[in-house]
Amino acid sequence: MSVTTPVTAEPAPPRSRWGLWAQADYRRLWIGETTSGLGTAVGNVALALVAVVTLKASPLAVGLLTASAWVPWLFLGLPAGAWVDRWPRLRVMLVCDLLLLLLFGSVPVAGWFGALTMTQLVLVALLAGAVKVFFSTAYGAVLPSLVAKEDLLEANVKLGSGESAVDIAGPGAAGLLAQLFGAASGLLADAVSYLVSAVCVMRIGLVEQPPPAEQRRSILKEIGEGVRFLAGDPYLRTLACFGAVGNLGLNGIQAVQTIFLVRSVGIGSGEVGLVFAVVSVGGLAGAALAGRVARRLGSARGLLLCELVVAPFIFLLPLAGNQLPLAVSAVAWSVAVCGVVAGNVLAGSFYQSYCPPAMIGRIRSSASTVNYSAIPIGALLGGWLGEVLGPRTTIWIMASVLLSAGLVLLLSPLRGLRDFPARPAHAEA
């Protein structure tokens, strides 16, 4: 495990009406992650536009590109959790930021020299995905060391709100950059955002001491501890399965959404960015509402509400440009994203408060391996279905898969709870 203590020169300030904004280390984390989130929002749209518009990629090729970013979870997810629990987590995040800067910066450079190929895009997505396995694991594990347990929901709401806000600006910026300077220019903005994140991480005043070598066991034993904790806990096991089913459907949709908008609905690059910006408004609303939903209805009931009442609006998406105007379908899509993001905030806060700190990296990576392994499968399946049946039919199928994730919650112990349970006594020990 990593033993973390605040720097004595900068003690945590008393609670004020500003909440976590009064804590300098949290502000640095928020600024860094929100900035890199903006770059990622631009880069995700830019990567798809480079493939579809510049390189004329097929639906299957776009599905392969999407899947490549998540395939590393199949091989690195479990060992990454054990390694991150051994290493200083902020240092892991810093190294990852610098590697992502180099990887995404290589795409516009290749574009300037006329050497950009689909092979390079897939390799960049694959390697960046491997780096993000470690970054995501370290990021999820470091937050409980920066804020008090009772502040985790507030911390995640603020981080989620920032992420959703840049998701609104990012697609529009990506579309504008694509029209003015070419689609690859959006990936340059993505690369620069990781430099900003690295600077912010370097300034976080948290001292982390890796566990002494004599306290370590073999990597396989430590991985096994995290897997057994996840598999043996009915609540964590439920959320892992729920996330896997949801990711299967969601990424099947994402694999064909750009092609659907460009080729089926018939809009241009700038309009694609505008649609994604409208959809991201729902993410901002979901992150902002998650705390209120948890306080009024309960955290467990709130998750059920998000998945069973709000998320079904996704079924209006494939009607765009046919039975419904694109604007109406985009708003419905935004409502569905509101439910997905709010549910993610509630579930993520539960993981961080429920898992024992010494094992949080391993438990989160075990759950993420289950969750994220479904992403490349969904992306490849969505790409293949888009090739065979067309993007509109594919979205109908994958929306049904996404909604079936709610059945996992209804068949679990969470069904009868108002709030998520507290950390069990044996985990505290």
C-alpha positions in Angstrom: 0.0 0.0 0.0 1.0 3.7 -0.2 1.0 5.6 3.0 0.0 9.2 2.4 0.3 12.2 4.7 -0.3 15.9 4.0 2.7 18.2 3.9 3.1 19.8 7.3 3.9 23.2 5.7 0.4 23.4 4.3 -2.2 21.9 6.6 -5.8 21.3 5.4 -7.7 24.6 6.1 -10.8 24.5 8.2 -14.1 24.0 6.5 -15.5 27.2 5.0 -18.4 28.2 2.9 -16.2 27.6 -0.1 -15.9 23.9 0.7 -13.2 22.1 -1.1 -12.3 25.2 -3.1 -10.5 26.4 0.1 -8.0 23.5 -0.2 -5.1 24.3 -2.5 -4.2 20.7 -3.3 -7.7 19.9 -4.4 -7.8 23.1 -6.5 -4.6 22.0 -8.3 -6.0 18.5 -8.9 -9.3 20.0 -10.2 -7.5 22.5 -12.5 -5.1 19.8 -13.9 -7.8 17.2 -14.5 -10.3 19.7 -15.9 -7.7 21.1 -18.4 -6.7 17.6 -19.5 -10.4 16.7 -19.7 -10.9 19.6 -22.1 -8.0 18.3 -24.2 -9.5 14.8 -24.1 -12.9 16.1 -25.2 -11.3 17.8 -28.1 -9.1 14.9 -28.9 -11.8 12.2 -28.8 -13.9 14.1 -31.5 -10.7 15.0 -33.4 -9.5 11.4 -33.5 -12.8 10.2 -35.0 -12.9 13.1 -37.5 -9.4 12.4 -38.6 -10.4 8.8 -39.2 -13.7 9.5 -40.9 -13.1 12.7 -42.8 -9.3 12.8 -43.5 -8.6 9.0 -43.8 -12.1 7.9 -45.1 -12.2 5.1 -42.6 -15.0 2.5 -42.7 -17.3 1.8 -39.7 -15.3 -1.3 -38.8 -12.1 0.7 -38.9 -13.6 3.3 -36.6 -14.7 0.6 -34.3 -11.2 -0.9 -34.2 -9.8 2.6 -33.4 -12.2 3.0 -30.5 -11.5 -0.5 -29.3 -7.7 0.0 -29.4 -7.9 2.6 -26.6 -9.5 0.1 -24.2 -7.9 -3.2 -25.1 -5.0 -2.6 -22.7 -7.4 -3.0 -19.8 -7.6 -6.7 -20.7 -3.9 -7.2 -20.1 -2.8 -4.4 -17.7 -5.8 -3.7 -15.6 -5.1 -6.2 -12.8 -1.3 -5.8 -12.5 -1.7 -2.0 -12.7 -3.7 -1.9 -9.5 -1.1 -3.9 -7.6 1.7 -1.7 -8.9 -0.1 1.5 -8.2 -0.7 0.4 -4.6 3.1 0.0 -4.4 4.1 3.3 -6.0 3.6 7.0 -5.2 0.3 7.7 -7.0 1.0 11.3 -7.9 4.3 10.3 -9.5 2.5 7.7 -11.6 0.0 10.4 -12.8 2.9 12.8 -13.7 4.7 10.2 -15.8 1.5 9.3 -17.5 0.7 12.9 -18.4 4.1 13.3 -20.0 3.8 10.1 -22.0 0.3 11.2 -23.3 1.8 14.5 -24.3 4.3 12.7 -26.6 1.8 10.2 -28.0 -1.0 12.6 -29.0 1.5 15.2 -30.1 2.8 12.8 -32.7 -0.4 12.8 -34.7 -0.5 16.5 -35.8 3.3 16.3 -36.5 2.7 13.3 -38.8 -0.2 15.2 -40.4 2.0 18.2 -41.1 4.5 16.0 -43.0 1.7 14.2 -44.9 2.7 10.9 -43.2 -0.4 10.2 -41.1 -2.0 6.8 -41.6 -4.8 4.8 -39.9 -2.1 2.5 -38.6 -0.5 5.3 -36.6 -3.9 6.4 -35.2 -4.6 2.8 -34.0 -1.1 2.6 -32.4 -1.4 5.9 -30.7 -4.8 4.9 -29.4 -3.4 1.5 -28.2 -0.4 3.0 -26.4 -2.3 5.9 -24.9 -4.9 3.4 -23.7 -2.1 1.5 -21.9 -0.8 4.7 -20.3 -4.4 5.6 -19.2 -4.8 2.3 -17.4 -2.1 3.4 -14.9 -3.3 7.0 -14.8 -6.9 6.1 -14.2 -6.0 3.6 -11.4 -3.7 6.2 -9.7 -6.2 9.0 -10.1 -9.0 7.0 -8.5 -6.8 6.0 -5.6 -5.3 9.3 -4.8 -8.5 11.3 -4.2 -9.3 9.7 -0.8 -5.8 10.8 0.3 -6.5 14.5 -0.6 -9.9 15.0 0.9 -11.8 13.7 4.0 -14.1 10.7 3.6 -17.2 12.8 4.2 -16.1 15.2 1.4 -15.7 12.5 -1.3 -19.1 13.1 -2.9 -18.5 16.8 -3.0 -15.1 16.2 -4.5 -16.5 13.9 -7.2 -19.4 16.3 -8.0 -16.9 19.2 -8.6 -14.6 17.0 -10.7 -17.5 15.6 -12.6 -19.0 19.1 -13.2 -15.7 20.3 -14.5 -15.4 17.3 -16.8 -18.9 17.7 -18.1 -18.4 21.5 -18.6 -15.3 20.9 -20.8 -17.2 18.1 -22.6 -19.6 20.9 -23.7 -16.8 23.2 -25.0 -14.5 20.4 -26.3 -16.6 19.0 -29.2 -17.4 22.5 -30.5 -13.8 23.5 -30.3 -12.8 20.3 -32.1 -15.2 21.0 -34.9 -14.0 24.6 -35.2 -10.3 23.5 -35.2 -11.1 20.9 -37.8 -12.7 23.4 -40.1 -9.9 26.0 -39.7 -6.8 24.0 -39.4 -7.6 20.4 -40.1 -8.9 17.6 -37.9 -5.5 16.6 -36.6 -5.0 20.0 -35.0 -7.5 19.0 -32.2 -5.0 16.4 -31.1 -2.3 19.1 -30.6 -4.7 20.8 -28.2 -5.1 17.5 -26.4 -1.3 17.1 -26.1 -0.9 20.6 -24.6 -3.6 19.9 -22.0 -1.5 17.0 -20.6 1.4 19.4 -20.1 -0.8 21.7 -18.0 -2.0 18.6 -16.0 1.6 17.6 -15.4 2.5 21.0 -14.0 -0.6 20.9 -11.6 0.2 17.4 -10.4 3.8 18.5 -9.7 2.5 21.2 -7.4 0.3 19.1 -5.3 1.7 19.0 -1.8 1.1 15.4 -0.8 3.9 13.2 0.5 3.5 9.5 -0.4 5.7 6.8 1.1 5.6 3.4 -0.8 5.3 0.4 1.5 8.6 -1.1 2.7 9.9 -4.0 0.6 9.5 -6.4 3.5 5.8 -5.7 3.6 5.2 -6.6 0.0 4.0 -9.9 -1.3 4.2 -11.2 -4.8 2.3 -9.3 -7.5 0.0 -12.3 -8.0 -0.9 -12.5 -4.4 -1.7 -8.8 -4.2 -3.7 -9.0 -7.4 -5.6 -11.9 -5.9 -6.5 -9.9 -2.8 -8.2 -7.2 -4.8 -10.0 -9.7 -7.0 -11.3 -11.7 -4.0 -12.5 -8.5 -2.2 -14.4 -7.4 -5.3 -15.9 -10.9 -6.1 -16.8 -11.5 -2.5 -18.7 -8.2 -1.9 -22.2 -8.2 -3.3 -22.4 -4.4 -3.8 -19.0 -4.0 -5.6 -19.7 -7.1 -7.6 -23.1 -5.7 -8.7 -21.6 -2.4 -9.8 -18.8 -4.1 -11.7 -21.3 -6.2 -13.7 -23.6 -3.2 -14.2 -20.7 -1.1 -15.5 -19.7 -3.8 -18.0 -23.2 -4.2 -19.5 -23.6 -0.4 -19.7 -20.2 0.1 -21.3 -20.9 -2.7 -23.9 -24.0 -0.8 -25.1 -22.6 2.8 -24.7 -19.5 2.1 -26.7 -21.3 0.2 -29.4 -23.2 3.5 -29.9 -20.0 5.6 -29.7 -18.4 3.4 -32.4 -20.9 4.6 -35.0 -22.2 7.9 -33.7 -19.9 10.1 -35.8 -20.6 8.1 -38.9 -24.3 8.2 -38.1 -24.3 12.0 -37.9 -22.1 12.6 -40.9 -23.4 9.9 -43.3 -26.9 9.1 -42.2 -28.1 12.5 -40.9 -25.9 14.4 -43.3 -24.2 17.1 -41.2 -20.7 18.5 -41.4 -17.7 18.5 -39.0 -18.7 21.8 -37.3 -22.2 20.6 -36.8 -21.0 17.3 -35.4 -19.1 19.2 -32.7 -22.2 21.3 -31.9 -24.3 18.2 -31.5 -21.7 16.7 -29.1 -21.6 20.0 -27.2 -25.4 19.9 -26.7 -25.2 16.3 -25.5 -22.5 17.2 -23.1 -24.8 19.7 -21.4 -26.6 16.7 -20.0 -23.3 15.4 -18.5 -22.8 18.8 -16.8 -26.4 18.6 -15.4 -25.9 15.0 -14.3 -22.7 15.8 -12.4 -24.3 18.9 -10.7 -27.5 17.0 -9.7 -25.8 13.9 -8.4 -25.3 15.3 -4.9 -28.8 16.7 -4.7 -30.3 13.3 -5.8 -28.2 11.5 -3.2 -29.4 13.8 -0.4 -33.0 13.8 -1.4 -33.6 10.2 -2.6 -30.6 8.4 -1.3 -27.4 7.3 -3.2 -28.6 3.8 -4.1 -32.1 4.9 -5.1 -30.6 7.8 -7.1 -28.5 5.3 -9.1 -31.7 3.3 -9.9 -33.5 6.5 -10.9 -30.7 7.5 -13.3 -30.6 4.1 -15.0 -34.3 3.3 -15.1 -36.0 6.7 -15.7 -33.5 9.0 -17.3 -31.2 6.8 -19.4 -34.1 5.4 -21.6 -34.2 8.7 -23.5 -31.4 7.3 -25.6 -34.0 5.5 -27.7 -34.8 8.8 -29.3 -31.3 9.1 -30.8 -31.7 6.7 -33.8 -34.9 8.7 -34.8 -32.7 11.7 -35.7 -33.0 13.0 -39.2 -35.9 10.5 -39.9 -38.9 10.6 -37.6 -37.5 13.4 -35.4 -35.5 16.6 -36.1 -31.9 16.2 -35.1 -32.3 18.9 -32.4 -35.0 16.9 -30.6 -32.9 13.7 -30.7 -29.8 15.6 -29.5 -31.7 17.0 -26.5 -33.0 13.5 -25.7 -29.5 12.2 -26.0 -28.4 14.9 -23.6 -31.0 13.8 -21.0 -29.8 10.2 -21.3 -26.2 11.3 -20.7 -27.4 13.3 -17.7 -28.5 10.0 -16.1 -25.3 8.1 -17.1 -23.0 10.8 -15.6 -25.0 11.2 -12.4 -24.9 7.5 -11.9 -21.2 7.4 -12.5 -20.6 10.1 -9.8 -22.7 8.2 -7.3 -21.0 4.9 -8.0 -17.5 6.4 -8.0 -18.0 8.1 -4.7 -19.2 4.8 -3.2 -16.1 3.0 -4.4 -13.8 5.6 -2.8 -15.6 5.6 0.5 -16.3 1.9 0.7 -12.9 0.3 -0.3 -10.1 0.0 2.3 -7.5 2.7 1.4 -4.6 0.2 1.4 -6.3 -1.9 -1.4 -8.2 0.7 -3.3 -5.9 0.6 -6.3 -6.3 -3.2 -6.6 -10.0 -3.2 -6.0 -10.7 -0.3 -8.4 -8.4 -1.9 -11.1 -10.2 -5.2 -10.7 -13.6 -3.5 -11.2 -12.3 -1.4 -14.0 -10.9 -4.5 -15.8 -14.4 -5.9 -15.7 -16.0 -2.6 -16.7 -13.5 -1.5 -19.4 -13.0 -4.9 -20.9 -16.5 -4.6 -22.3 -15.6 -1.4 -24.1 -13.4 -2.8 -26.9 -16.0 -5.6 -27.3 -18.8 -3.1 -27.6 -16.8 -0.9 -30.0 -15.9 -3.8 -32.3 -19.4 -5.2 -32.2 -20.8 -1.7 -32.9 -18.4 -1.2 -35.8 -19.2 -4.7 -37.2 -23.0 -4.1 -36.9 -22.6 -0.7 -38.5 -20.8 -2.3 -41.4 -23.5 -5.0 -41.8 -26.7 -3.3 -40.7 -26.0 0.4 -40.9 -25.3 2.9 -38.1 -29.0 3.6 -37.4 -30.0 0.0 -36.8 -26.8 -0.5 -34.7 -27.8 2.4 -32.4 -31.2 0.8 -31.9 -29.5 -2.5 -30.8 -26.9 -1.0 -28.6 -29.4 1.3 -26.9 -31.3 -1.8 -25.9 -28.1 -3.3 -24.5 -27.4 -0.1 -22.5 -30.8 -0.1 -21.0 -30.5 -3.7 -19.9 -27.8 -2.6 -17.4 -30.7 -1.4 -15.2 -31.8 -5.0 -14.8 -28.5 -5.8 -13.1 -29.4 -3.3 -10.5 -32.9 -4.5 -10.1 -31.7 -8.1 -9.4 -29.1 -7.0 -6.8 -29.2 -6.2 -3.1 -29.1 -2.5 -4.0 -32.7 -2.7 -5.1 -34.1 -2.4 -1.5 -31.6 0.2 -0.2 -32.0 3.9 0.1 -28.2 4.6 0.4 -25.1 2.7 -0.4 -23.8 0.8 2.7 -20.9 2.0 4.8 -17.5 0.3 4.7 -17.7 -3.1 6.5 -15.9 -3.7 9.7 -13.5 -6.3 8.3 -12.4 -3.9 5.6 -11.7 -1.3 8.3 -9.4 -3.8 10.0 
